[in-house]
C-alpha cells in the first residue's frame, strides 16, 4: 500500500532543461532545473505546484556565452577554455568549451547561483568538474601556472614531472573554485534568507572516464 510522505523528504526527483509542461509533472518530490538561463520563468511553475527546487549547472562547461564573449563584464574570456597541445580547444559543443576555473569564472558562477537562491533554490548540483589530462596549454592555464608555481609555464607533456605538476595545479584550481562557490553561496543563503543551502558535486566515475 502506498504511504504518503512530505515532499521535503525528497525521495524522488526529475531533471528538466526546458519550460514546464503538464507532461513533465510526474508528481515527484523535487525538480532539478538545469542551467542558469531564464530561471525565474522556468522555476515559477514548479514552485507553484509545491515542488522542492534544485538547480544543476556545469562547473566546467555550460551555456556561458555571455561570460565568454564579454557581455557579462565587458571582458572577452575566450582564452579561458581548456586547450590541447596542438592549439585545439576541448569543447562540449559549439561555443561551449571546458573552462579553466579562474577566479573570474568562479565569480561569474557565484553571481548566477545567487540569483537562483533568490528564486528559492534549496539544493545546488555543480556537475562535472573536469580538467582533461591532455589539456594545459591555454593562456589562462599558463597564467595560473605562473601564479601557483612562481615560475614560467612548462609543457605538461615535456616530462613526467611536468605532467604531475600540471595535474596538481588542475586539482587545486577546481578545489579552490568549488570551495568558493559553496562557501559564498551558503553564507549568502543563510544571511539573507536563514536557509541552509545544500551542495552536491555530481561526477563521472573513474571507470566511466
C-alpha positions as CSV (number, residue, x, y, z in Angstrom):
1,X,0.0,0.0,0.0
2,X,1.3,3.5,-1.0
3,X,2.0,5.6,2.1
4,X,2.0,9.4,1.7
5,X,5.0,11.3,2.9
6,X,6.0,15.0,2.8
7,X,7.8,16.2,-0.3
8,X,10.5,17.6,1.9
9,X,11.9,14.1,2.3
10,X,12.9,14.4,-1.4
11,X,12.8,10.7,-2.2
12,X,12.2,11.2,-5.9
13,X,13.0,13.9,-8.4
14,X,13.1,14.9,-12.1
15,X,15.5,16.9,-14.1
16,X,14.3,19.5,-16.6
17,X,16.1,21.6,-19.3
18,X,13.1,23.4,-20.8
19,X,9.9,25.2,-19.8
20,X,7.3,23.5,-17.7
21,X,4.7,21.4,-19.4
22,X,2.0,19.2,-17.8
23,X,3.5,16.1,-19.3
24,X,6.6,16.7,-17.1
25,X,4.6,16.9,-13.9
26,X,5.2,13.4,-12.7
27,X,4.5,14.2,-9.1
28,X,8.0,13.6,-7.8
29,X,9.2,15.5,-4.8
30,X,11.8,17.8,-6.3
31,X,12.7,19.2,-9.7
32,X,16.2,19.8,-10.8
33,X,16.2,22.8,-13.0
34,X,19.2,22.7,-15.4
35,X,21.3,25.7,-16.3
36,X,21.3,29.4,-15.3
37,X,19.2,30.8,-18.1
38,X,15.7,32.2,-17.7
39,X,15.5,30.9,-14.2
40,X,12.5,33.0,-13.0
41,X,10.2,31.8,-15.8
42,X,11.3,28.2,-15.5
43,X,11.2,27.8,-11.7
44,X,7.9,29.6,-11.0
45,X,5.6,26.9,-12.4
46,X,7.3,24.1,-10.5
47,X,7.3,26.1,-7.3
48,X,3.6,26.9,-7.7
49,X,2.9,23.1,-7.8
50,X,4.8,22.5,-4.5
51,X,8.0,21.1,-5.8
52,X,11.2,21.4,-3.8
53,X,13.5,23.3,-6.2
54,X,17.0,22.1,-7.0
55,X,19.4,23.6,-9.6
56,X,22.1,21.8,-11.6
57,X,24.6,23.5,-13.7
58,X,28.0,22.7,-15.1
59,X,31.0,23.9,-13.2
60,X,33.4,23.3,-16.1
61,X,31.1,23.8,-19.1
62,X,27.7,25.2,-19.9
63,X,25.8,27.8,-21.8
64,X,28.0,30.6,-20.6
65,X,28.5,32.5,-23.8
66,X,27.6,35.8,-22.0
67,X,30.8,35.3,-19.9
68,X,33.0,34.0,-22.8
69,X,32.3,36.9,-25.2
70,X,32.2,39.8,-22.7
71,X,28.5,40.5,-22.3
72,X,28.8,39.8,-18.6
73,X,31.6,42.1,-17.6
74,X,32.9,43.7,-20.9
75,X,36.0,41.3,-21.0
76,X,36.4,38.6,-23.5
77,X,37.2,35.4,-21.6
78,X,37.6,33.1,-24.6
79,X,41.2,32.4,-23.6
80,X,40.0,30.5,-20.5
81,X,38.9,27.4,-22.4
82,X,40.9,24.2,-22.0
83,X,43.4,23.8,-24.9
84,X,45.3,20.8,-26.2
85,X,49.0,20.9,-27.3
86,X,48.0,21.3,-31.0
87,X,46.1,24.5,-30.1
88,X,42.6,23.0,-30.5
89,X,40.0,23.6,-27.8
90,X,38.4,20.9,-25.7
91,X,34.7,21.6,-26.2
92,X,31.4,20.2,-25.0
93,X,29.6,21.7,-28.0
94,X,29.8,24.9,-30.2
95,X,31.0,27.8,-28.1
96,X,30.9,25.6,-25.0
97,X,34.5,24.9,-24.0
98,X,35.6,23.1,-20.9
99,X,36.8,26.0,-18.8
100,X,40.0,26.7,-16.8
101,X,38.3,27.6,-13.4
102,X,39.8,31.0,-13.0
103,X,38.7,33.4,-10.2
104,X,36.8,35.4,-12.7
105,X,34.8,32.4,-13.8
106,X,34.1,31.4,-10.2
107,X,32.8,35.0,-9.6
108,X,30.5,34.7,-12.7
109,X,29.1,31.4,-11.5
110,X,28.6,32.7,-7.9
111,X,26.6,35.6,-9.2
112,X,24.4,33.3,-11.2
113,X,23.9,30.9,-8.3
114,X,22.9,33.8,-6.0
115,X,20.1,34.7,-8.5
116,X,18.9,31.1,-8.2
117,X,19.0,31.3,-4.4
118,X,16.9,34.4,-4.6
119,X,14.3,32.4,-6.6
120,X,14.0,29.7,-3.9
121,X,16.5,27.1,-4.9
122,X,17.3,24.9,-1.9
123,X,19.9,22.5,-3.4
124,X,22.7,23.1,-6.0
125,X,24.4,20.5,-8.0
126,X,27.7,21.5,-9.6
127,X,28.3,18.8,-12.2
128,X,31.4,17.5,-13.9
129,X,34.4,19.4,-12.6
130,X,36.5,18.0,-15.4
131,X,40.0,19.2,-16.3
132,X,41.4,17.0,-19.1
133,X,44.9,15.4,-18.8
134,X,45.7,16.3,-22.4
135,X,44.9,20.0,-21.8
136,X,47.0,22.6,-20.1
137,X,48.0,24.9,-23.0
138,X,45.6,27.8,-22.8
139,X,46.7,31.3,-21.8
140,X,44.6,31.1,-18.7
141,X,46.2,27.9,-17.5
142,X,49.7,29.3,-18.2
143,X,48.8,32.4,-16.1
144,X,47.6,30.2,-13.3
145,X,50.8,28.1,-13.5
146,X,53.0,31.2,-13.0
147,X,50.9,32.4,-10.1
148,X,50.9,29.0,-8.4
149,X,54.5,27.9,-9.1
150,X,56.1,31.3,-9.3
151,X,58.0,30.3,-12.4
152,X,57.3,30.2,-16.2
153,X,54.9,27.6,-17.5
154,X,56.4,24.4,-19.0
155,X,54.9,21.9,-21.4
156,X,52.9,19.3,-19.4
157,X,53.9,16.6,-21.9
158,X,57.6,17.6,-21.6
159,X,58.3,15.2,-18.7
160,X,56.6,13.1,-16.1
161,X,57.3,15.8,-13.5
162,X,55.7,18.5,-15.7
163,X,52.6,16.3,-16.1
164,X,52.4,15.7,-12.4
165,X,52.7,19.4,-11.7
166,X,50.1,20.3,-14.2
167,X,47.7,17.7,-12.7
168,X,48.4,19.1,-9.2
169,X,47.5,22.6,-10.4
170,X,44.3,21.4,-12.1
171,X,43.2,19.7,-8.9
172,X,44.0,22.9,-6.9
173,X,42.0,25.1,-9.3
174,X,38.8,23.0,-9.0
175,X,39.2,22.6,-5.3
176,X,39.5,26.4,-5.0
177,X,36.5,27.0,-7.2
178,X,34.2,24.6,-5.5
179,X,35.2,25.8,-2.1
180,X,34.5,29.4,-3.1
181,X,31.1,28.6,-4.7
182,X,29.9,26.5,-1.8
183,X,31.1,28.7,1.0
184,X,30.0,32.0,-0.5
185,X,26.6,30.8,-1.6
186,X,25.9,29.0,1.7
187,X,26.7,32.2,3.6
188,X,24.5,34.3,1.2
189,X,21.5,31.9,1.6
190,X,21.9,31.8,5.4
191,X,22.4,35.6,5.9
192,X,19.7,36.7,3.5
193,X,17.0,34.0,4.0
194,X,18.0,32.0,7.0
195,X,18.1,29.0,4.7
196,X,20.6,26.1,4.9
197,X,21.7,25.6,1.3
198,X,22.9,22.1,0.3
199,X,25.6,21.4,-2.4
200,X,26.4,18.3,-4.4
201,X,29.1,17.6,-6.9
202,X,28.0,15.0,-9.4
203,X,30.9,13.4,-11.2
204,X,31.6,10.7,-13.6
205,X,33.3,7.6,-12.2
206,X,36.9,6.9,-12.8
207,X,35.8,3.7,-14.6
208,X,33.4,5.6,-16.8
209,X,36.1,8.2,-17.8
